[in-house]
Amino acid sequence: MMLSELAPGERGTIQRYETDTPPSRLLEMGLVPGTTVEVVRRAPLGDPIYLNVRGYHLAVREHDAELIHVDEA
């Protein structure tokens, strides 16, 4: 499943990216394979998505979250 499909309160572990060359800004923010992420909430119109990653909060655009494959935890 994709990160964008998780509902608020759900967790997932990043498995891989849809593309062979993931955006470097996502990797720099800690969204690397093996990392567990939790969806905290979504903005009223669904974009951005607020995540809890390694103890800090992060907002990502929905089109970026659609690039990330996760296993639901």
N, CA, C and O atoms as a Tripos MOL2 file, in Angstrom:
@<TRIPOS>MOLECULE
protein
  292   291    73     0     0
PROTEIN
NO_CHARGES

@<TRIPOS>ATOM
      1 N           0.8410   -1.1670    0.0000 N.3       1 MET1
      2 CA          0.0000    0.0000    0.0000 C.3       1 MET1
      3 C           0.8930    1.2390    0.0000 C.2       1 MET1
      4 O           2.0820    1.1700    0.3080 O.2       1 MET1
      5 N           0.2990    2.3500   -0.3460 N.am      2 MET2
      6 CA          1.0510    3.6070   -0.4100 C.3       2 MET2
      7 C           0.8630    4.3900    0.8910 C.2       2 MET2
      8 O          -0.1560    4.2470    1.5670 O.2       2 MET2
      9 N           1.8360    5.2050    1.2290 N.am      3 LEU3
     10 CA          1.7550    6.0340    2.4290 C.3       3 LEU3
     11 C           0.5190    6.9260    2.3870 C.2       3 LEU3
     12 O          -0.0930    7.1790    3.4250 O.2       3 LEU3
     13 N           0.1540    7.3930    1.2310 N.am      4 SER4
     14 CA         -1.0090    8.2730    1.0940 C.3       4 SER4
     15 C          -2.3220    7.5680    1.4350 C.2       4 SER4
     16 O          -3.3300    8.2390    1.6520 O.2       4 SER4
     17 N          -2.3380    6.2410    1.4890 N.am      5 GLU5
     18 CA         -3.5500    5.4750    1.7830 C.3       5 GLU5
     19 C          -3.7750    5.2500    3.2730 C.2       5 GLU5
     20 O          -4.8610    4.8260    3.6670 O.2       5 GLU5
     21 N          -2.7770    5.5230    4.1100 N.am      6 LEU6
     22 CA         -2.9370    5.3370    5.5500 C.3       6 LEU6
     23 C          -3.8500    6.4080    6.1230 C.2       6 LEU6
     24 O          -3.7950    7.5680    5.7150 O.2       6 LEU6
     25 N          -4.6790    6.0170    7.0590 N.am      7 ALA7
     26 CA         -5.5950    6.9420    7.7330 C.3       7 ALA7
     27 C          -4.9100    7.5050    8.9800 C.2       7 ALA7
     28 O          -3.9520    6.9120    9.4770 O.2       7 ALA7
     29 N          -5.3890    8.6370    9.4870 N.am      8 PRO8
     30 CA         -4.8280    9.1720   10.7300 C.3       8 PRO8
     31 C          -4.8570    8.1260   11.8440 C.2       8 PRO8
     32 O          -5.8620    7.4490   12.0580 O.2       8 PRO8
     33 N          -3.7310    8.0120   12.5470 N.am      9 GLY9
     34 CA         -3.5820    7.0360   13.6160 C.3       9 GLY9
     35 C          -2.9480    5.7350   13.1730 C.2       9 GLY9
     36 O          -2.5250    4.9460   14.0190 O.2       9 GLY9
     37 N          -2.8660    5.4830   11.8760 N.am     10 GLU10
     38 CA         -2.2640    4.2510   11.3780 C.3      10 GLU10
     39 C          -0.7620    4.4230   11.1980 C.2      10 GLU10
     40 O          -0.2650    5.5220   10.9500 O.2      10 GLU10
     41 N          -0.0580    3.3090   11.3290 N.am     11 ARG11
     42 CA          1.3950    3.2920   11.1640 C.3      11 ARG11
     43 C           1.7730    2.3810   10.0060 C.2      11 ARG11
     44 O           1.0410    1.4610    9.6420 O.2      11 ARG11
     45 N           2.9250    2.6660    9.4480 N.am     12 GLY12
     46 CA          3.4650    1.8240    8.3990 C.3      12 GLY12
     47 C           4.9780    1.9130    8.3850 C.2      12 GLY12
     48 O           5.5610    2.8790    8.8770 O.2      12 GLY12
     49 N           5.5990    0.9080    7.8240 N.am     13 THR13
     50 CA          7.0540    0.8880    7.6810 C.3      13 THR13
     51 C           7.3760    1.0700    6.2080 C.2      13 THR13
     52 O           6.8670    0.3460    5.3520 O.2      13 THR13
     53 N           8.2260    2.0450    5.9240 N.am     14 ILE14
     54 CA          8.5950    2.3300    4.5430 C.3      14 ILE14
     55 C           9.3590    1.1500    3.9680 C.2      14 ILE14
     56 O          10.3460    0.6970    4.5480 O.2      14 ILE14
     57 N           8.8950    0.6490    2.8120 N.am     15 GLN15
     58 CA          9.5310   -0.4830    2.1490 C.3      15 GLN15
     59 C          10.3810   -0.0490    0.9680 C.2      15 GLN15
     60 O          11.5260   -0.4730    0.8180 O.2      15 GLN15
     61 N           9.8030    0.8040    0.1310 N.am     16 ARG16
     62 CA         10.5280    1.2490   -1.0620 C.3      16 ARG16
     63 C           9.8030    2.4420   -1.6670 C.2      16 ARG16
     64 O           8.7160    2.8210   -1.2320 O.2      16 ARG16
     65 N          10.4310    3.0220   -2.6750 N.am     17 TYR17
     66 CA          9.8450    4.1310   -3.4180 C.3      17 TYR17
     67 C           9.3570    3.6330   -4.7680 C.2      17 TYR17
     68 O           9.8920    2.6650   -5.3080 O.2      17 TYR17
     69 N           8.3570    4.2830   -5.3030 N.am     18 GLU18
     70 CA          7.7850    3.9470   -6.6030 C.3      18 GLU18
     71 C           8.7990    4.1710   -7.7270 C.2      18 GLU18
     72 O           8.7490    3.5050   -8.7610 O.2      18 GLU18
     73 N           9.7080    5.1040   -7.5180 N.am     19 THR19
     74 CA         10.6840    5.4750   -8.5330 C.3      19 THR19
     75 C          12.0800    5.0020   -8.1340 C.2      19 THR19
     76 O          12.3620    4.8140   -6.9500 O.2      19 THR19
     77 N          12.9380    4.8130   -9.1110 N.am     20 ASP20
     78 CA         14.3210    4.4060   -8.8320 C.3      20 ASP20
     79 C          15.1410    5.5370   -8.2280 C.2      20 ASP20
     80 O          16.1290    5.2900   -7.5370 O.2      20 ASP20
     81 N          14.7350    6.7780   -8.4860 N.am     21 THR21
     82 CA         15.4530    7.9380   -7.9430 C.3      21 THR21
     83 C          14.4770    8.7580   -7.0960 C.2      21 THR21
     84 O          13.8750    9.7080   -7.5970 O.2      21 THR21
     85 N          14.3140    8.3980   -5.8130 N.am     22 PRO22
     86 CA         13.3790    9.1310   -4.9650 C.3      22 PRO22
     87 C          13.8450   10.5660   -4.7480 C.2      22 PRO22
     88 O          15.0430   10.8440   -4.8000 O.2      22 PRO22
     89 N          12.9130   11.4720   -4.5060 N.am     23 PRO23
     90 CA         13.3060   12.8670   -4.2460 C.3      23 PRO23
     91 C          14.2490   12.9430   -3.0470 C.2      23 PRO23
     92 O          13.9430   12.4210   -1.9750 O.2      23 PRO23
     93 N          15.3710   13.5800   -3.2310 N.am     24 SER24
     94 CA         16.3800   13.6420   -2.1680 C.3      24 SER24
     95 C          15.8510   14.3500   -0.9250 C.2      24 SER24
     96 O          16.2750   14.0340    0.1860 O.2      24 SER24
     97 N          14.9320   15.3010   -1.0930 N.am     25 ARG25
     98 CA         14.4080   16.0090    0.0820 C.3      25 ARG25
     99 C          13.6620   15.0660    1.0100 C.2      25 ARG25
    100 O          13.6770   15.2630    2.2250 O.2      25 ARG25
    101 N          13.0050   14.0390    0.4630 N.am     26 LEU26
    102 CA         12.3130   13.0690    1.3090 C.3      26 LEU26
    103 C          13.3080   12.2070    2.0750 C.2      26 LEU26
    104 O          13.1100   11.9230    3.2570 O.2      26 LEU26
    105 N          14.3630   11.7980    1.4110 N.am     27 LEU27
    106 CA         15.4000   11.0120    2.0800 C.3      27 LEU27
    107 C          16.0850   11.8400    3.1650 C.2      27 LEU27
    108 O          16.3820   11.3200    4.2400 O.2      27 LEU27
    109 N          16.3370   13.1090    2.8980 N.am     28 GLU28
    110 CA         16.9860   13.9900    3.8660 C.3      28 GLU28
    111 C          16.1080   14.2200    5.0980 C.2      28 GLU28
    112 O          16.6210   14.4810    6.1860 O.2      28 GLU28
    113 N          14.7850   14.1240    4.9300 N.am     29 MET29
    114 CA         13.8670   14.3020    6.0530 C.3      29 MET29
    115 C          13.7060   13.0190    6.8620 C.2      29 MET29
    116 O          12.9690   13.0020    7.8470 O.2      29 MET29
    117 N          14.3810   11.9500    6.4640 N.am     30 GLY30
    118 CA         14.3450   10.7060    7.2220 C.3      30 GLY30
    119 C          13.3740    9.6730    6.7030 C.2      30 GLY30
    120 O          13.1620    8.6520    7.3580 O.2      30 GLY30
    121 N          12.7810    9.9010    5.5590 N.am     31 LEU31
    122 CA         11.8390    8.9380    4.9820 C.3      31 LEU31
    123 C          12.6030    7.9220    4.1450 C.2      31 LEU31
    124 O          12.5280    7.9150    2.9170 O.2      31 LEU31
    125 N          13.3400    7.0650    4.8420 N.am     32 VAL32
    126 CA         14.1720    6.0550    4.1930 C.3      32 VAL32
    127 C          13.5700    4.6750    4.4640 C.2      32 VAL32
    128 O          12.8710    4.4930    5.4600 O.2      32 VAL32
    129 N          13.8340    3.7020    3.5860 N.am     33 PRO33
    130 CA         13.3080    2.3560    3.8140 C.3      33 PRO33
    131 C          13.6890    1.8270    5.1940 C.2      33 PRO33
    132 O          14.8130    2.0060    5.6620 O.2      33 PRO33
    133 N          12.7110    1.1650    5.8350 N.am     34 GLY34
    134 CA         12.9100    0.6210    7.1810 C.3      34 GLY34
    135 C          12.4040    1.5210    8.2870 C.2      34 GLY34
    136 O          12.3370    1.0980    9.4410 O.2      34 GLY34
    137 N          12.0480    2.7500    7.9630 N.am     35 THR35
    138 CA         11.5790    3.7110    8.9460 C.3      35 THR35
    139 C          10.0790    3.5550    9.1650 C.2      35 THR35
    140 O           9.3130    3.4370    8.2090 O.2      35 THR35
    141 N           9.6650    3.5540   10.4320 N.am     36 THR36
    142 CA          8.2490    3.5010   10.7660 C.3      36 THR36
    143 C           7.6990    4.9130   10.8230 C.2      36 THR36
    144 O           8.2950    5.7930   11.4450 O.2      36 THR36
    145 N           6.5640    5.1310   10.1770 N.am     37 VAL37
    146 CA          5.9080    6.4410   10.1730 C.3      37 VAL37
    147 C           4.4700    6.2790   10.6490 C.2      37 VAL37
    148 O           3.8450    5.2420   10.4290 O.2      37 VAL37
    149 N           3.9580    7.3080   11.2980 N.am     38 GLU38
    150 CA          2.5660    7.3290   11.7470 C.3      38 GLU38
    151 C           1.8840    8.5580   11.1570 C.2      38 GLU38
    152 O           2.4160    9.6660   11.2250 O.2      38 GLU38
    153 N           0.7120    8.3570   10.5810 N.am     39 VAL39
    154 CA         -0.0600    9.4900   10.0770 C.3      39 VAL39
    155 C          -0.7430   10.1360   11.2730 C.2      39 VAL39
    156 O          -1.5480    9.4970   11.9520 O.2      39 VAL39
    157 N          -0.4240   11.4060   11.5350 N.am     40 VAL40
    158 CA         -0.9970   12.1300   12.6580 C.3      40 VAL40
    159 C          -2.3470   12.7090   12.2600 C.2      40 VAL40
    160 O          -3.3430   12.5340   12.9610 O.2      40 VAL40
    161 N          -2.3660   13.3960   11.1330 N.am     41 ARG41
    162 CA         -3.6180   13.9630   10.6290 C.3      41 ARG41
    163 C          -3.4080   14.4160    9.1990 C.2      41 ARG41
    164 O          -2.2920   14.4320    8.6790 O.2      41 ARG41
    165 N          -4.5180   14.7840    8.5820 N.am     42 ARG42
    166 CA         -4.4930   15.3370    7.2260 C.3      42 ARG42
    167 C          -5.0830   16.7330    7.2790 C.2      42 ARG42
    168 O          -5.9420   17.0210    8.1130 O.2      42 ARG42
    169 N          -4.6320   17.5800    6.4090 N.am     43 ALA43
    170 CA         -5.2100   18.9210    6.3000 C.3      43 ALA43
    171 C          -6.6560   18.7730    5.8290 C.2      43 ALA43
    172 O          -7.0140   17.7410    5.2630 O.2      43 ALA43
    173 N          -7.4880   19.7850    6.0520 N.am     44 PRO44
    174 CA         -8.9050   19.6820    5.6980 C.3      44 PRO44
    175 C          -9.1780   19.2250    4.2600 C.2      44 PRO44
    176 O         -10.1440   18.4990    4.0280 O.2      44 PRO44
    177 N          -8.3730   19.6210    3.3180 N.am     45 LEU45
    178 CA         -8.5870   19.1960    1.9360 C.3      45 LEU45
    179 C          -7.7130   17.9890    1.5630 C.2      45 LEU45
    180 O          -7.6360   17.6160    0.3930 O.2      45 LEU45
    181 N          -7.0500   17.3740    2.5710 N.am     46 GLY46
    182 CA         -6.2660   16.1680    2.3440 C.3      46 GLY46
    183 C          -4.8060   16.3860    2.0220 C.2      46 GLY46
    184 O          -4.0550   15.4170    1.9050 O.2      46 GLY46
    185 N          -4.3860   17.6100    1.8770 N.am     47 ASP47
    186 CA         -3.0010   17.8900    1.4890 C.3      47 ASP47
    187 C          -2.5160   19.1160    2.2370 C.2      47 ASP47
    188 O          -3.1270   20.1730    2.0780 O.2      47 ASP47
    189 N          -1.4710   19.0570    3.0340 N.am     48 PRO48
    190 CA         -0.5130   17.9770    3.2020 C.3      48 PRO48
    191 C          -0.9690   16.9330    4.2300 C.2      48 PRO48
    192 O          -2.0210   17.0510    4.8580 O.2      48 PRO48
    193 N          -0.1300   15.9180    4.3640 N.am     49 ILE49
    194 CA         -0.3190   14.8560    5.3490 C.3      49 ILE49
    195 C           0.7220   15.0750    6.4370 C.2      49 ILE49
    196 O           1.9050   15.2480    6.1420 O.2      49 ILE49
    197 N           0.2870   15.0680    7.6950 N.am     50 TYR50
    198 CA          1.1940   15.2820    8.8170 C.3      50 TYR50
    199 C           1.5950   13.9260    9.3890 C.2      50 TYR50
    200 O           0.7430   13.0980    9.7120 O.2      50 TYR50
    201 N           2.9050   13.7110    9.5100 N.am     51 LEU51
    202 CA          3.4610   12.4320    9.9460 C.3      51 LEU51
    203 C           4.2710   12.5900   11.2200 C.2      51 LEU51
    204 O           4.7840   13.6680   11.5200 O.2      51 LEU51
    205 N           4.3760   11.4960   11.9640 N.am     52 ASN52
    206 CA          5.3120   11.4010   13.0730 C.3      52 ASN52
    207 C           6.3970   10.4410   12.6060 C.2      52 ASN52
    208 O           6.1360    9.2610   12.3710 O.2      52 ASN52
    209 N           7.6140   10.9540   12.4750 N.am     53 VAL53
    210 CA          8.7480   10.1740   11.9790 C.3      53 VAL53
    211 C           9.8930   10.3140   12.9620 C.2      53 VAL53
    212 O          10.4240   11.4070   13.1560 O.2      53 VAL53
    213 N          10.2750    9.2010   13.5850 N.am     54 ARG54
    214 CA         11.4160    9.1960   14.5140 C.3      54 ARG54
    215 C          11.2910   10.2550   15.6020 C.2      54 ARG54
    216 O          12.2880   10.8650   15.9900 O.2      54 ARG54
    217 N          10.0800   10.4790   16.0980 N.am     55 GLY55
    218 CA          9.8730   11.3940   17.2070 C.3      55 GLY55
    219 C           9.6720   12.8470   16.8270 C.2      55 GLY55
    220 O           9.5560   13.6880   17.7190 O.2      55 GLY55
    221 N           9.6250   13.1810   15.5620 N.am     56 TYR56
    222 CA          9.3420   14.5500   15.1650 C.3      56 TYR56
    223 C           8.2110   14.5670   14.1440 C.2      56 TYR56
    224 O           7.9320   13.5630   13.4900 O.2      56 TYR56
    225 N           7.5730   15.7080   14.0210 N.am     57 HIS57
    226 CA          6.4480   15.8540   13.1000 C.3      57 HIS57
    227 C           6.9360   16.4230   11.7770 C.2      57 HIS57
    228 O           7.8410   17.2560   11.7270 O.2      57 HIS57
    229 N           6.3150   15.9520   10.7200 N.am     58 LEU58
    230 CA          6.7320   16.2800    9.3760 C.3      58 LEU58
    231 C           5.4840   16.3840    8.5070 C.2      58 LEU58
    232 O           4.5540   15.5920    8.6660 O.2      58 LEU58
    233 N           5.4520   17.3280    7.6110 N.am     59 ALA59
    234 CA          4.3470   17.4580    6.6600 C.3      59 ALA59
    235 C           4.8730   17.1400    5.2640 C.2      59 ALA59
    236 O           5.8950   17.6750    4.8330 O.2      59 ALA59
    237 N           4.1620   16.2670    4.5700 N.am     60 VAL60
    238 CA          4.5330   15.9290    3.1930 C.3      60 VAL60
    239 C           3.3240   16.1180    2.2890 C.2      60 VAL60
    240 O           2.1830   15.9420    2.7150 O.2      60 VAL60
    241 N           3.5830   16.4700    1.0640 N.am     61 ARG61
    242 CA          2.5200   16.6430    0.0770 C.3      61 ARG61
    243 C           1.9820   15.2700   -0.3070 C.2      61 ARG61
    244 O           2.7080   14.2770   -0.2690 O.2      61 ARG61
    245 N           0.7270   15.2220   -0.6700 N.am     62 GLU62
    246 CA          0.1060   13.9510   -1.0270 C.3      62 GLU62
    247 C           0.7920   13.3130   -2.2400 C.2      62 GLU62
    248 O           0.9540   12.0940   -2.2820 O.2      62 GLU62
    249 N           1.1960   14.1210   -3.2210 N.am     63 HIS63
    250 CA          1.8450   13.5240   -4.4050 C.3      63 HIS63
    251 C           3.1880   12.8950   -4.0430 C.2      63 HIS63
    252 O           3.6280   11.9630   -4.7150 O.2      63 HIS63
    253 N           3.8570   13.3930   -2.9800 N.am     64 ASP64
    254 CA          5.0840   12.7470   -2.5120 C.3      64 ASP64
    255 C           4.7620   11.4590   -1.7580 C.2      64 ASP64
    256 O           5.4640   10.4580   -1.9050 O.2      64 ASP64
    257 N           3.6980   11.4840   -0.9490 N.am     65 ALA65
    258 CA          3.2970   10.2920   -0.1940 C.3      65 ALA65
    259 C           2.8570    9.1650   -1.1320 C.2      65 ALA65
    260 O           2.9450    7.9930   -0.7670 O.2      65 ALA65
    261 N           2.3930    9.5000   -2.3140 N.am     66 GLU66
    262 CA          1.9880    8.4900   -3.2870 C.3      66 GLU66
    263 C           3.1700    7.7520   -3.9070 C.2      66 GLU66
    264 O           2.9790    6.7630   -4.6150 O.2      66 GLU66
    265 N           4.3860    8.2230   -3.6470 N.am     67 LEU67
    266 CA          5.6000    7.5760   -4.1630 C.3      67 LEU67
    267 C           6.1530    6.5250   -3.2070 C.2      67 LEU67
    268 O           7.0500    5.7650   -3.5730 O.2      67 LEU67
    269 N           5.6190    6.4760   -1.9690 N.am     68 ILE68
    270 CA          6.2320    5.6740   -0.9060 C.3      68 ILE68
    271 C           5.3730    4.4400   -0.6130 C.2      68 ILE68
    272 O           4.2150    4.5610   -0.2150 O.2      68 ILE68
    273 N           5.9530    3.2620   -0.8120 N.am     69 HIS69
    274 CA          5.2850    2.0090   -0.4750 C.3      69 HIS69
    275 C           5.5530    1.6900    1.0010 C.2      69 HIS69
    276 O           6.6920    1.7660    1.4600 O.2      69 HIS69
    277 N           4.4990    1.3330    1.7350 N.am     70 VAL70
    278 CA          4.6470    0.9680    3.1500 C.3      70 VAL70
    279 C           3.9460   -0.3550    3.4100 C.2      70 VAL70
    280 O           3.0250   -0.7430    2.6920 O.2      70 VAL70
    281 N           4.4080   -1.0470    4.4640 N.am     71 ASP71
    282 CA          3.6960   -2.1860    5.0210 C.3      71 ASP71
    283 C           3.0040   -1.6730    6.2640 C.2      71 ASP71
    284 O           3.6430   -1.0740    7.1290 O.2      71 ASP71
    285 N           1.7070   -1.9010    6.3630 N.am     72 GLU72
    286 CA          0.9590   -1.4160    7.5190 C.3      72 GLU72
    287 C           1.4320   -2.1510    8.7670 C.2      72 GLU72
    288 O           1.5730   -3.3740    8.7740 O.2      72 GLU72
    289 N           1.6740   -1.3760    9.8210 N.am     73 ALA73
    290 CA          2.1770   -1.9680   11.0780 C.3      73 ALA73
    291 C           1.0570   -2.2040   12.0600 C.2      73 ALA73
    292 O           1.2960   -2.6940   13.1640 O.2      73 ALA73
@<TRIPOS>BOND
     1     1     2 1
     2     2     3 1
     3     3     4 2
     4     3     5 am
     5     5     6 1
     6     6     7 1
     7     7     8 2
     8     7     9 am
     9     9    10 1
    10    10    11 1
    11    11    12 2
    12    11    13 am
    13    13    14 1
    14    14    15 1
    15    15    16 2
    16    15    17 am
    17    17    18 1
    18    18    19 1
    19    19    20 2
    20    19    21 am
    21    21    22 1
    22    22    23 1
    23    23    24 2
    24    23    25 am
    25    25    26 1
    26    26    27 1
    27    27    28 2
    28    27    29 am
    29    29    30 1
    30    30    31 1
    31    31    32 2
    32    31    33 am
    33    33    34 1
    34    34    35 1
    35    35    36 2
    36    35    37 am
    37    37    38 1
    38    38    39 1
    39    39    40 2
    40    39    41 am
    41    41    42 1
    42    42    43 1
    43    43    44 2
    44    43    45 am
    45    45    46 1
    46    46    47 1
    47    47    48 2
    48    47    49 am
    49    49    50 1
    50    50    51 1
    51    51    52 2
    52    51    53 am
    53    53    54 1
    54    54    55 1
    55    55    56 2
    56    55    57 am
    57    57    58 1
    58    58    59 1
    59    59    60 2
    60    59    61 am
    61    61    62 1
    62    62    63 1
    63    63    64 2
    64    63    65 am
    65    65    66 1
    66    66    67 1
    67    67    68 2
    68    67    69 am
    69    69    70 1
    70    70    71 1
    71    71    72 2
    72    71    73 am
    73    73    74 1
    74    74    75 1
    75    75    76 2
    76    75    77 am
    77    77    78 1
    78    78    79 1
    79    79    80 2
    80    79    81 am
    81    81    82 1
    82    82    83 1
    83    83    84 2
    84    83    85 am
    85    85    86 1
    86    86    87 1
    87    87    88 2
    88    87    89 am
    89    89    90 1
    90    90    91 1
    91    91    92 2
    92    91    93 am
    93    93    94 1
    94    94    95 1
    95    95    96 2
    96    95    97 am
    97    97    98 1
    98    98    99 1
    99    99   100 2
   100    99   101 am
   101   101   102 1
   102   102   103 1
   103   103   104 2
   104   103   105 am
   105   105   106 1
   106   106   107 1
   107   107   108 2
   108   107   109 am
   109   109   110 1
   110   110   111 1
   111   111   112 2
   112   111   113 am
   113   113   114 1
   114   114   115 1
   115   115   116 2
   116   115   117 am
   117   117   118 1
   118   118   119 1
   119   119   120 2
   120   119   121 am
   121   121   122 1
   122   122   123 1
   123   123   124 2
   124   123   125 am
   125   125   126 1
   126   126   127 1
   127   127   128 2
   128   127   129 am
   129   129   130 1
   130   130   131 1
   131   131   132 2
   132   131   133 am
   133   133   134 1
   134   134   135 1
   135   135   136 2
   136   135   137 am
   137   137   138 1
   138   138   139 1
   139   139   140 2
   140   139   141 am
   141   141   142 1
   142   142   143 1
   143   143   144 2
   144   143   145 am
   145   145   146 1
   146   146   147 1
   147   147   148 2
   148   147   149 am
   149   149   150 1
   150   150   151 1
   151   151   152 2
   152   151   153 am
   153   153   154 1
   154   154   155 1
   155   155   156 2
   156   155   157 am
   157   157   158 1
   158   158   159 1
   159   159   160 2
   160   159   161 am
   161   161   162 1
   162   162   163 1
   163   163   164 2
   164   163   165 am
   165   165   166 1
   166   166   167 1
   167   167   168 2
   168   167   169 am
   169   169   170 1
   170   170   171 1
   171   171   172 2
   172   171   173 am
   173   173   174 1
   174   174   175 1
   175   175   176 2
   176   175   177 am
   177   177   178 1
   178   178   179 1
   179   179   180 2
   180   179   181 am
   181   181   182 1
   182   182   183 1
   183   183   184 2
   184   183   185 am
   185   185   186 1
   186   186   187 1
   187   187   188 2
   188   187   189 am
   189   189   190 1
   190   190   191 1
   191   191   192 2
   192   191   193 am
   193   193   194 1
   194   194   195 1
   195   195   196 2
   196   195   197 am
   197   197   198 1
   198   198   199 1
   199   199   200 2
   200   199   201 am
   201   201   202 1
   202   202   203 1
   203   203   204 2
   204   203   205 am
   205   205   206 1
   206   206   207 1
   207   207   208 2
   208   207   209 am
   209   209   210 1
   210   210   211 1
   211   211   212 2
   212   211   213 am
   213   213   214 1
   214   214   215 1
   215   215   216 2
   216   215   217 am
   217   217   218 1
   218   218   219 1
   219   219   220 2
   220   219   221 am
   221   221   222 1
   222   222   223 1
   223   223   224 2
   224   223   225 am
   225   225   226 1
   226   226   227 1
   227   227   228 2
   228   227   229 am
   229   229   230 1
   230   230   231 1
   231   231   232 2
   232   231   233 am
   233   233   234 1
   234   234   235 1
   235   235   236 2
   236   235   237 am
   237   237   238 1
   238   238   239 1
   239   239   240 2
   240   239   241 am
   241   241   242 1
   242   242   243 1
   243   243   244 2
   244   243   245 am
   245   245   246 1
   246   246   247 1
   247   247   248 2
   248   247   249 am
   249   249   250 1
   250   250   251 1
   251   251   252 2
   252   251   253 am
   253   253   254 1
   254   254   255 1
   255   255   256 2
   256   255   257 am
   257   257   258 1
   258   258   259 1
   259   259   260 2
   260   259   261 am
   261   261   262 1
   262   262   263 1
   263   263   264 2
   264   263   265 am
   265   265   266 1
   266   266   267 1
   267   267   268 2
   268   267   269 am
   269   269   270 1
   270   270   271 1
   271   271   272 2
   272   271   273 am
   273   273   274 1
   274   274   275 1
   275   275   276 2
   276   275   277 am
   277   277   278 1
   278   278   279 1
   279   279   280 2
   280   279   281 am
   281   281   282 1
   282   282   283 1
   283   283   284 2
   284   283   285 am
   285   285   286 1
   286   286   287 1
   287   287   288 2
   288   287   289 am
   289   289   290 1
   290   290   291 1
   291   291   292 2
@<TRIPOS>SUBSTRUCTURE
     1 MET1         2 RESIDUE 1 A MET
     2 MET2         6 RESIDUE 1 A MET
     3 LEU3        10 RESIDUE 1 A LEU
     4 SER4        14 RESIDUE 1 A SER
     5 GLU5        18 RESIDUE 1 A GLU
     6 LEU6        22 RESIDUE 1 A LEU
     7 ALA7        26 RESIDUE 1 A ALA
     8 PRO8        30 RESIDUE 1 A PRO
     9 GLY9        34 RESIDUE 1 A GLY
    10 GLU10       38 RESIDUE 1 A GLU
    11 ARG11       42 RESIDUE 1 A ARG
    12 GLY12       46 RESIDUE 1 A GLY
    13 THR13       50 RESIDUE 1 A THR
    14 ILE14       54 RESIDUE 1 A ILE
    15 GLN15       58 RESIDUE 1 A GLN
    16 ARG16       62 RESIDUE 1 A ARG
    17 TYR17       66 RESIDUE 1 A TYR
    18 GLU18       70 RESIDUE 1 A GLU
    19 THR19       74 RESIDUE 1 A THR
    20 ASP20       78 RESIDUE 1 A ASP
    21 THR21       82 RESIDUE 1 A THR
    22 PRO22       86 RESIDUE 1 A PRO
    23 PRO23       90 RESIDUE 1 A PRO
    24 SER24       94 RESIDUE 1 A SER
    25 ARG25       98 RESIDUE 1 A ARG
    26 LEU26      102 RESIDUE 1 A LEU
    27 LEU27      106 RESIDUE 1 A LEU
    28 GLU28      110 RESIDUE 1 A GLU
    29 MET29      114 RESIDUE 1 A MET
    30 GLY30      118 RESIDUE 1 A GLY
    31 LEU31      122 RESIDUE 1 A LEU
    32 VAL32      126 RESIDUE 1 A VAL
    33 PRO33      130 RESIDUE 1 A PRO
    34 GLY34      134 RESIDUE 1 A GLY
    35 THR35      138 RESIDUE 1 A THR
    36 THR36      142 RESIDUE 1 A THR
    37 VAL37      146 RESIDUE 1 A VAL
    38 GLU38      150 RESIDUE 1 A GLU
    39 VAL39      154 RESIDUE 1 A VAL
    40 VAL40      158 RESIDUE 1 A VAL
    41 ARG41      162 RESIDUE 1 A ARG
    42 ARG42      166 RESIDUE 1 A ARG
    43 ALA43      170 RESIDUE 1 A ALA
    44 PRO44      174 RESIDUE 1 A PRO
    45 LEU45      178 RESIDUE 1 A LEU
    46 GLY46      182 RESIDUE 1 A GLY
    47 ASP47      186 RESIDUE 1 A ASP
    48 PRO48      190 RESIDUE 1 A PRO
    49 ILE49      194 RESIDUE 1 A ILE
    50 TYR50      198 RESIDUE 1 A TYR
    51 LEU51      202 RESIDUE 1 A LEU
    52 ASN52      206 RESIDUE 1 A ASN
    53 VAL53      210 RESIDUE 1 A VAL
    54 ARG54      214 RESIDUE 1 A ARG
    55 GLY55      218 RESIDUE 1 A GLY
    56 TYR56      222 RESIDUE 1 A TYR
    57 HIS57      226 RESIDUE 1 A HIS
    58 LEU58      230 RESIDUE 1 A LEU
    59 ALA59      234 RESIDUE 1 A ALA
    60 VAL60      238 RESIDUE 1 A VAL
    61 ARG61      242 RESIDUE 1 A ARG
    62 GLU62      246 RESIDUE 1 A GLU
    63 HIS63      250 RESIDUE 1 A HIS
    64 ASP64      254 RESIDUE 1 A ASP
    65 ALA65      258 RESIDUE 1 A ALA
    66 GLU66      262 RESIDUE 1 A GLU
    67 LEU67      266 RESIDUE 1 A LEU
    68 ILE68      270 RESIDUE 1 A ILE
    69 HIS69      274 RESIDUE 1 A HIS
    70 VAL70      278 RESIDUE 1 A VAL
    71 ASP71      282 RESIDUE 1 A ASP
    72 GLU72      286 RESIDUE 1 A GLU
    73 ALA73      290 RESIDUE 1 A ALA
